[in-house]
Amino acid sequence: MGVHDDHRRRVYERFLREGLAGFEEHNAMEFLLFLARPRGDTNPLAHALIDRFGSLSAVLDAPIEELERVPGVGHSSAVVLKFIPQMCAYYLENKTSHKVPLTSVEEASAFFMPKFFARTQEAFYMAAVDDRRVLLRCVLISEGSANATAVSVAKVVSEALKCGATGVMLAHNHPRGITLPSSSDMAVTREIYRALRLVNIQLLEHLIFADNEFLSFVQSNYMDSIRQSVQD
């Protein structure tokens, strides 16, 4: 067994004993690079990547072309690095993909938040629920740029009708912003509220996510003002 093999064994044993909680960023990156490079010392490359991009999360968010410009990072290593955040998002979404109750803002935010994990562009989702607020289906309505996404009101209504929903919850993200709704957020929510009302479906909530925070239209009283403006 070579010196690098022995080092890897110690890192594996430490992970099994402690998990990642006690790892420094470069240690966690080094461990991750074991998946891409079965042999050799990955510690220098781990340091080089974090020095180049600033943090482990920034490495994983970097475009694959930028990763491949770092000396020592081949195509396979870059693919593994891009795979990790996608796999985390897939895991989190899969964990909450079965029919679940969305009876509170806490349950709704816990359900939607994984869908925006590692996203760098805006995405707009709807969750259709029954009269007990149990999830019937969740649909990605649209994806856009880092600052905006075009939302089809007709698609929201159509998807809700397809599964016999009595209520709808909306969620989208602001990748580079704050959770406060923009004027276009208010306008599209109002349009969706009005369109759903025509087919006797209730718009129950709209959540906006930014970083690890979220805003609830219901808790912030935006939904009340939308309801009032539609009924006037």
RODO-161093 format. One record per residue (C-alpha): x negated, y, z negated; chain; residue number from 1. Coordinates in pm, 1 decimal. Example, Ala and Ser with C-alpha at 12.3 -4.5 7.8 and 13.67 -1.06 7.14 Angstrom:
+----------+----------+----------+--------+-----+
:        u :        v :        w : cadena : num :
+----------+----------+----------+--------+-----+
:  -1230.0 :   -450.0 :   -780.0 :      A :   1 :
:  -1367.0 :   -106.0 :   -714.0 :      A :   2 :
+----------+----------+----------+--------+-----+
***
This chain:
+----------+----------+----------+--------+-----+
:        u :        v :        w : cadena : num :
+----------+----------+----------+--------+-----+
:      0.0 :      0.0 :      0.0 :      A :   1 :
:   -143.3 :    337.5 :    102.2 :      A :   2 :
:   -152.0 :    652.0 :   -107.9 :      A :   3 :
:    148.1 :    798.3 :     76.8 :      A :   4 :
:    350.3 :    479.2 :     30.9 :      A :   5 :
:    280.9 :    490.2 :   -340.6 :      A :   6 :
:    386.8 :    855.3 :   -355.6 :      A :   7 :
:    711.1 :    776.0 :   -174.0 :      A :   8 :
:    785.2 :    496.2 :   -417.4 :      A :   9 :
:    745.6 :    738.3 :   -709.4 :      A :  10 :
:    975.4 :    992.2 :   -542.1 :      A :  11 :
:   1238.5 :    722.2 :   -477.4 :      A :  12 :
:   1217.4 :    606.4 :   -838.8 :      A :  13 :
:   1248.9 :    962.8 :   -965.8 :      A :  14 :
:   1558.1 :   1017.0 :   -751.1 :      A :  15 :
:   1720.3 :    697.4 :   -877.8 :      A :  16 :
:   1636.6 :    795.4 :  -1234.6 :      A :  17 :
:   1725.8 :   1166.5 :  -1228.0 :      A :  18 :
:   1914.3 :   1242.1 :   -906.9 :      A :  19 :
:   1828.1 :   1561.0 :   -717.8 :      A :  20 :
:   1910.2 :   1796.9 :  -1005.9 :      A :  21 :
:   1550.4 :   1817.9 :  -1127.2 :      A :  22 :
:   1391.6 :   1846.3 :   -782.3 :      A :  23 :
:   1236.0 :   2168.8 :   -659.3 :      A :  24 :
:   1343.3 :   2277.3 :   -310.7 :      A :  25 :
:   1027.5 :   2148.1 :   -146.6 :      A :  26 :
:   1064.0 :   1811.8 :   -328.4 :      A :  27 :
:   1420.4 :   1773.6 :   -202.2 :      A :  28 :
:   1310.9 :   1867.5 :    150.4 :      A :  29 :
:   1020.4 :   1623.9 :    129.9 :      A :  30 :
:   1261.6 :   1346.9 :     24.9 :      A :  31 :
:   1495.6 :   1436.4 :    310.9 :      A :  32 :
:   1211.1 :   1417.6 :    561.0 :      A :  33 :
:   1145.6 :   1058.2 :    451.2 :      A :  34 :
:   1456.4 :    969.4 :    655.5 :      A :  35 :
:   1303.3 :   1115.8 :    969.4 :      A :  36 :
:    941.7 :   1010.0 :    916.1 :      A :  37 :
:    906.3 :    653.1 :    782.1 :      A :  38 :
:    532.3 :    694.2 :    727.7 :      A :  39 :
:    293.5 :    967.3 :    626.1 :      A :  40 :
:    291.9 :   1269.4 :    397.8 :      A :  41 :
:    597.3 :   1493.0 :    445.9 :      A :  42 :
:    509.7 :   1736.5 :    165.7 :      A :  43 :
:    314.9 :   1986.0 :    382.9 :      A :  44 :
:    595.7 :   1992.2 :    640.2 :      A :  45 :
:    853.5 :   2045.3 :    364.4 :      A :  46 :
:    659.8 :   2349.9 :    243.5 :      A :  47 :
:    615.7 :   2477.3 :    600.4 :      A :  48 :
:    988.6 :   2457.7 :    671.7 :      A :  49 :
:   1089.9 :   2636.4 :    352.1 :      A :  50 :
:    819.8 :   2901.0 :    403.5 :      A :  51 :
:    943.4 :   2956.1 :    760.8 :      A :  52 :
:   1316.6 :   2979.9 :    688.1 :      A :  53 :
:   1320.3 :   3092.1 :    324.8 :      A :  54 :
:   1520.8 :   2817.1 :    154.6 :      A :  55 :
:   1636.4 :   2458.4 :    193.3 :      A :  56 :
:   1986.2 :   2569.3 :    289.9 :      A :  57 :
:   1846.4 :   2805.9 :    552.6 :      A :  58 :
:   1644.4 :   2517.7 :    699.7 :      A :  59 :
:   1958.2 :   2305.1 :    731.5 :      A :  60 :
:   2151.9 :   2596.5 :    883.5 :      A :  61 :
:   1881.7 :   2681.0 :   1138.2 :      A :  62 :
:   1945.4 :   2609.8 :   1508.9 :      A :  63 :
:   1781.9 :   2291.0 :   1629.5 :      A :  64 :
:   1569.4 :   2490.7 :   1876.6 :      A :  65 :
:   1421.2 :   2695.0 :   1590.8 :      A :  66 :
:   1346.7 :   2382.1 :   1389.3 :      A :  67 :
:   1161.2 :   2226.3 :   1681.3 :      A :  68 :
:    934.7 :   2532.5 :   1700.9 :      A :  69 :
:    787.2 :   2449.1 :   1359.6 :      A :  70 :
:    463.6 :   2249.2 :   1408.2 :      A :  71 :
:    518.6 :   1889.2 :   1303.5 :      A :  72 :
:    895.0 :   1889.4 :   1356.7 :      A :  73 :
:    981.9 :   1662.7 :   1647.2 :      A :  74 :
:   1323.0 :   1622.5 :   1804.5 :      A :  75 :
:   1416.0 :   1327.9 :   1582.1 :      A :  76 :
:   1328.1 :   1517.2 :   1264.4 :      A :  77 :
:   1528.1 :   1819.0 :   1380.5 :      A :  78 :
:   1830.0 :   1597.9 :   1453.7 :      A :  79 :
:   1812.6 :   1447.2 :   1103.3 :      A :  80 :
:   1797.2 :   1795.5 :    949.0 :      A :  81 :
:   2105.0 :   1905.0 :   1148.5 :      A :  82 :
:   2284.0 :   1580.8 :   1060.7 :      A :  83 :
:   2268.4 :   1633.8 :    683.9 :      A :  84 :
:   2504.6 :   1934.5 :    643.8 :      A :  85 :
:   2743.3 :   1782.5 :    898.0 :      A :  86 :
:   2747.4 :   1456.3 :    704.0 :      A :  87 :
:   2810.4 :   1644.3 :    379.0 :      A :  88 :
:   3103.2 :   1826.8 :    539.0 :      A :  89 :
:   3236.9 :   1500.1 :    681.3 :      A :  90 :
:   3211.7 :   1332.6 :    341.1 :      A :  91 :
:   3389.0 :   1615.3 :    160.2 :      A :  92 :
:   3665.4 :   1637.8 :    418.7 :      A :  93 :
:   3713.3 :   1261.0 :    428.5 :      A :  94 :
:   3740.6 :   1253.6 :     50.2 :      A :  95 :
:   4041.4 :   1487.2 :     64.2 :      A :  96 :
:   4192.5 :   1373.6 :    394.2 :      A :  97 :
:   4461.0 :   1143.7 :    256.5 :      A :  98 :
:   4803.2 :   1264.1 :    153.3 :      A :  99 :
:   4754.4 :   1481.3 :   -150.4 :      A : 100 :
:   4975.1 :   1721.6 :   -344.9 :      A : 101 :
:   4910.9 :   2089.1 :   -274.9 :      A : 102 :
:   5131.7 :   2225.0 :   -549.8 :      A : 103 :
:   4892.7 :   2489.7 :   -683.8 :      A : 104 :
:   4634.3 :   2732.1 :   -552.6 :      A : 105 :
:   4367.9 :   2522.3 :   -725.7 :      A : 106 :
:   4472.5 :   2208.1 :   -537.3 :      A : 107 :
:   4501.8 :   2397.8 :   -209.6 :      A : 108 :
:   4160.1 :   2562.0 :   -243.4 :      A : 109 :
:   3997.1 :   2229.9 :   -338.7 :      A : 110 :
:   4152.0 :   2071.8 :    -30.4 :      A : 111 :
:   4056.3 :   2344.1 :    218.3 :      A : 112 :
:   3711.4 :   2445.8 :     90.9 :      A : 113 :
:   3519.7 :   2141.7 :    226.8 :      A : 114 :
:   3647.6 :   2220.0 :    575.7 :      A : 115 :
:   3439.8 :   2538.8 :    580.8 :      A : 116 :
:   3124.6 :   2380.4 :    440.6 :      A : 117 :
:   2820.2 :   2477.2 :    651.4 :      A : 118 :
:   3036.0 :   2658.8 :    908.2 :      A : 119 :
:   2874.8 :   2964.0 :   1067.0 :      A : 120 :
:   3179.0 :   3052.4 :   1279.8 :      A : 121 :
:   3533.3 :   3140.1 :   1183.6 :      A : 122 :
:   3780.2 :   2852.7 :   1177.3 :      A : 123 :
:   4154.9 :   2861.3 :   1112.4 :      A : 124 :
:   4340.7 :   2564.8 :    961.4 :      A : 125 :
:   4699.8 :   2490.3 :    875.4 :      A : 126 :
:   4829.8 :   2229.4 :    633.1 :      A : 127 :
:   5186.6 :   2108.5 :    681.4 :      A : 128 :
:   5362.9 :   1990.8 :    364.4 :      A : 129 :
:   5695.4 :   1835.5 :    271.8 :      A : 130 :
:   5949.1 :   1970.7 :     23.5 :      A : 131 :
:   5737.0 :   1837.0 :   -265.6 :      A : 132 :
:   5430.7 :   2011.2 :   -122.0 :      A : 133 :
:   5264.2 :   1681.3 :    -39.8 :      A : 134 :
:   5030.3 :   1702.8 :    258.2 :      A : 135 :
:   5171.3 :   1567.8 :    583.2 :      A : 136 :
:   4887.2 :   1670.8 :    813.0 :      A : 137 :
:   4609.3 :   1925.9 :    845.0 :      A : 138 :
:   4524.5 :   2076.8 :   1182.7 :      A : 139 :
:   4236.7 :   2291.9 :   1306.3 :      A : 140 :
:   4421.0 :   2566.6 :   1493.2 :      A : 141 :
:   4122.9 :   2754.5 :   1632.4 :      A : 142 :
:   3751.5 :   2824.7 :   1611.6 :      A : 143 :
:   3577.4 :   3145.3 :   1708.7 :      A : 144 :
:   3270.0 :   3357.7 :   1657.1 :      A : 145 :
:   3101.5 :   3454.2 :   1333.3 :      A : 146 :
:   3345.2 :   3743.3 :   1298.6 :      A : 147 :
:   3677.1 :   3639.1 :   1452.0 :      A : 148 :
:   3894.4 :   3360.6 :   1587.8 :      A : 149 :
:   4204.1 :   3377.9 :   1805.7 :      A : 150 :
:   4505.0 :   3214.7 :   1640.9 :      A : 151 :
:   4796.4 :   3067.8 :   1835.6 :      A : 152 :
:   5115.4 :   3132.8 :   1640.5 :      A : 153 :
:   5299.7 :   2895.9 :   1873.2 :      A : 154 :
:   5056.6 :   2614.8 :   1791.1 :      A : 155 :
:   5111.2 :   2661.8 :   1416.9 :      A : 156 :
:   5488.1 :   2637.3 :   1462.2 :      A : 157 :
:   5461.0 :   2342.4 :   1701.7 :      A : 158 :
:   5234.0 :   2142.1 :   1470.8 :      A : 159 :
:   5463.0 :   2207.3 :   1174.1 :      A : 160 :
:   5770.2 :   2093.7 :   1367.7 :      A : 161 :
:   5596.8 :   1778.1 :   1491.7 :      A : 162 :
:   5567.7 :   1634.4 :   1141.9 :      A : 163 :
:   5893.3 :   1765.7 :    999.5 :      A : 164 :
:   5724.8 :   2006.3 :    759.9 :      A : 165 :
:   5924.1 :   2227.8 :    527.3 :      A : 166 :
:   5622.5 :   2438.6 :    435.3 :      A : 167 :
:   5288.5 :   2552.0 :    576.7 :      A : 168 :
:   4965.0 :   2667.2 :    415.6 :      A : 169 :
:   4699.3 :   2855.1 :    611.0 :      A : 170 :
:   4326.9 :   2888.1 :    551.1 :      A : 171 :
:   4038.3 :   3048.6 :    733.5 :      A : 172 :
:   3686.6 :   3163.9 :    654.9 :      A : 173 :
:   3479.3 :   3480.6 :    677.1 :      A : 174 :
:   3128.2 :   3337.8 :    734.3 :      A : 175 :
:   2949.5 :   3672.4 :    705.4 :      A : 176 :
:   3199.2 :   3872.7 :    509.0 :      A : 177 :
:   3403.0 :   3899.1 :    194.9 :      A : 178 :
:   3734.6 :   3742.2 :    110.1 :      A : 179 :
:   3943.6 :   4057.9 :    152.2 :      A : 180 :
:   4184.4 :   4020.4 :    447.2 :      A : 181 :
:   4127.7 :   4234.6 :    754.6 :      A : 182 :
:   4407.4 :   4416.7 :    934.4 :      A : 183 :
:   4411.6 :   4136.0 :   1192.5 :      A : 184 :
:   4437.9 :   3877.3 :    912.0 :      A : 185 :
:   4743.1 :   4058.5 :    779.8 :      A : 186 :
:   4894.3 :   4091.1 :   1126.3 :      A : 187 :
:   4858.2 :   3724.5 :   1222.4 :      A : 188 :
:   4987.6 :   3610.5 :    883.4 :      A : 189 :
:   5291.8 :   3832.1 :    931.7 :      A : 190 :
:   5349.7 :   3691.0 :   1282.3 :      A : 191 :
:   5322.9 :   3332.8 :   1157.5 :      A : 192 :
:   5552.7 :   3406.4 :    863.8 :      A : 193 :
:   5813.0 :   3551.5 :   1100.0 :      A : 194 :
:   5785.1 :   3265.1 :   1352.4 :      A : 195 :
:   5811.1 :   2992.3 :   1086.7 :      A : 196 :
:   6107.8 :   3165.2 :    925.9 :      A : 197 :
:   6299.1 :   3135.5 :   1254.1 :      A : 198 :
:   6275.8 :   2753.8 :   1232.6 :      A : 199 :
:   6342.9 :   2735.0 :    857.5 :      A : 200 :
:   5984.3 :   2657.9 :    757.4 :      A : 201 :
:   5829.4 :   2849.4 :    469.7 :      A : 202 :
:   5482.5 :   3000.8 :    480.2 :      A : 203 :
:   5361.0 :   2914.1 :    132.0 :      A : 204 :
:   5003.2 :   3038.3 :    119.4 :      A : 205 :
:   4709.9 :   3180.2 :    311.7 :      A : 206 :
:   4360.0 :   3135.2 :    169.1 :      A : 207 :
:   4047.3 :   3316.9 :    286.4 :      A : 208 :
:   3708.0 :   3164.2 :    204.1 :      A : 209 :
:   3370.1 :   3339.5 :    196.0 :      A : 210 :
:   3062.5 :   3171.9 :     50.9 :      A : 211 :
:   3188.8 :   2991.9 :   -260.7 :      A : 212 :
:   3481.2 :   3224.9 :   -324.0 :      A : 213 :
:   3836.2 :   3240.7 :   -196.4 :      A : 214 :
:   4130.5 :   3479.6 :   -196.3 :      A : 215 :
:   4492.4 :   3371.4 :   -228.6 :      A : 216 :
:   4756.3 :   3577.1 :    -45.9 :      A : 217 :
:   5008.5 :   3467.3 :   -308.5 :      A : 218 :
:   4800.1 :   3554.8 :   -613.5 :      A : 219 :
:   4689.0 :   3884.8 :   -457.4 :      A : 220 :
:   5050.2 :   3979.5 :   -373.4 :      A : 221 :
:   4976.3 :   4005.5 :     -1.1 :      A : 222 :
:   5238.1 :   3738.8 :     66.3 :      A : 223 :
:   5501.8 :   3940.2 :   -118.2 :      A : 224 :
:   5432.1 :   4247.9 :     93.4 :      A : 225 :
:   5442.2 :   4039.0 :    412.1 :      A : 226 :
:   5770.0 :   3882.5 :    305.4 :      A : 227 :
:   5914.1 :   4225.9 :    232.4 :      A : 228 :
:   5798.7 :   4371.2 :    565.5 :      A : 229 :
:   5953.1 :   4081.8 :    760.4 :      A : 230 :
:   6284.6 :   4102.1 :    577.4 :      A : 231 :
:   6317.7 :   4480.7 :    606.2 :      A : 232 :
+----------+----------+----------+--------+-----+
***
